[in-house]
Amino acid sequence: MEIKTTKIKNPSVIISADKYEGLKETLEILSDSELVRSISKALSEPKESRKPHKEVFNKK
């Protein structure tokens, strides 16, 4: 692994690559207003009427 050192003039944050990828995915989802509405609608439904994750994404 190569490490480069630079002089930073602006405030910076160092995070893991996994966290960075997760943040990018979150921003992508939040930038899609139709998807956000769909998620919000689904979460507003009573839990009793929701299908379990395994039932929806069951791979056989």
Contacts in CASP RR format, 6 or more apart in sequence:
PFRMAT RR
TARGET T0000
AUTHOR 0000-0000-0000
METHOD contacts of the structure
MODEL  1
MEIKTTKIKNPSVIISADKYEGLKETLEILSDSELVRSISKALSEPKESR
KPHKEVFNKK
15 23 0 8 1.000
29 35 0 8 1.000
29 36 0 8 1.000
29 39 0 8 1.000
30 36 0 8 1.000
42 50 0 8 1.000
END
